[in-house]
């Protein structure tokens, strides 16, 4: 699963680099930030730092 997120991050970074429209750059930056946060959560779950399910 991390491979697909990592690939998405790389694609968003490439899009961001090539983009010249300010509004589109902001949108891509937000998507990139969300993807990086998702990757951080996945890594934390894999390392046992956080639980995948919230406590009841």
C-alpha positions as CSV (number, residue, x, y, z in Angstrom):
1,X,0.0,0.0,0.0
2,X,2.8,2.4,0.7
3,X,4.1,2.0,-2.8
4,X,0.9,3.4,-4.3
5,X,0.9,6.3,-1.9
6,X,4.6,6.9,-2.6
7,X,3.9,6.8,-6.3
8,X,1.0,9.3,-5.9
9,X,3.3,11.6,-4.0
10,X,5.9,11.5,-6.7
11,X,3.3,12.2,-9.4
12,X,1.9,15.1,-7.4
13,X,5.4,16.5,-6.9
14,X,6.0,16.3,-10.7
15,X,2.7,18.0,-11.4
16,X,3.5,20.7,-8.8
17,X,6.9,21.4,-10.4
18,X,5.3,21.7,-13.9
19,X,2.3,23.8,-12.9
20,X,2.3,27.5,-13.6
21,X,-1.3,28.4,-12.5
22,X,-1.3,29.6,-8.9
23,X,-4.8,28.2,-8.1
24,X,-3.8,24.8,-9.5
25,X,-0.5,24.9,-7.6
26,X,-2.4,25.5,-4.3
27,X,-4.8,22.5,-5.1
28,X,-1.9,20.2,-5.9
29,X,0.0,21.4,-2.8
30,X,-3.1,20.5,-0.6
31,X,-3.3,17.1,-2.3
32,X,0.4,16.5,-1.8
33,X,0.1,17.4,1.9
34,X,-2.8,15.0,2.4
35,X,-1.0,12.2,0.6
36,X,2.1,12.8,2.8
37,X,0.0,12.7,5.9
38,X,-1.7,9.5,4.8
39,X,1.8,7.9,4.2
40,X,2.9,9.0,7.7
41,X,-0.1,7.3,9.2
42,X,0.5,4.1,7.2
43,X,4.1,4.0,8.3
44,X,3.2,4.7,12.0
45,X,0.6,1.8,11.8
46,X,3.2,-0.5,10.3
47,X,5.7,0.3,13.0
48,X,3.1,-0.1,15.7
49,X,3.2,3.5,16.8
50,X,-0.5,3.9,16.4
51,X,-3.4,1.5,16.3
52,X,-5.4,1.2,13.1
53,X,-8.7,1.1,14.9
54,X,-9.8,3.7,17.4
55,X,-10.5,2.4,20.9
56,X,-14.2,1.9,22.0
